[in-house]
């Protein structure tokens, strides 16, 4: 086993990640011998599939029955992943996926879990699900959380900032949401029906309103529980200075760029005004060291409530809203200094527009 440290994607040059030296740096049972560690696996298979355009490799690195969760609907099986990848390349043939970070964990049953933060740059040169080619350049954030066992992705949770993509392509987010919701209903289904069970299960859970641990870097799970159960709630927003550095950078859906806990708090307040009974459910936490005693924490969560307030999503509809989201927090000196949070806000609005169409 090499004495070299496990790859830290956030601070490693791309050329070094694509040509790693020194051999195995961690135990990887069942993985191909060329991978030096788990982040290396994530970075290089992404490069081979997307940048070298070797899409058929998905059949090697995705389980044939892999389930990919997205807010717009599930993707089932390696072949469907291949088909969707080709379709994306047709719409955006110059797409690149730059790795901003890979936060990972070793879970039970031999599962390695990754939370891969990506910035994609591309040009819309072909038709997409949103409309005809626009020729517009697009830059969008994605977080792909993957459960991997013995060289294969067995389950994935994919969140992409589609609101930013639609806006940069020159479309109206609400008009696209209405178009997609209309198509859903014409096909005899909807995202409301698809997410009904998930919405009910999140709404029925017990909420634990604990305070943050004294040392969040050392207790990432307890910190995540405190964030979702207390601070990111209508009553907890007045205490965000306890958990966010005053210089915090917040990157949110729709390419929104916030600075300071006051701006972040104002945004969450708008969301809770629109969905007053909303609550979170913690789904998964992974964490890795950053620099010094700082920590990078990836949190996958579910969020559910009812659209009974005005503002962010227009006039109230009573719609049962469900959101699948992922947050990556960089925690320095006990507070979040950088917050990248991604969910598909087009799919959220698509749920609400479905309720409007039904009315």
Secondary structure, DSSP 8 states (H G I E B T S, - for coil): ---S----GGGS-HHHHHT--SS--S--TTS-TT--SHHHHHHHHHIIIIIS--GGGHHHHEEEEEEEE-TT--EESHHHHHHHHHHHHHHSTT-EEEEEEEEEEE-GGG-EEEEEEEEEEEE--S-BTTBS----EEEEEEEEEEEEETTEEEEEEEEE-HHHHHHHTT--HHHHHHHHHHHHHHTT--HHHHTHHHHHHHHTS--------S-GGG-HHHHHHHIIIIITSTTTGGGGGGTEEEEEEEEETTTEEEESHHHHHHHHHHHHHHSTT-EEEEEEEEEEE-STT-EEEEEEEEEEEEE-S-STTSS---EEEEEEEEEEEEEETTEEEEEEEE--HHHHHHHHHHHHHH-
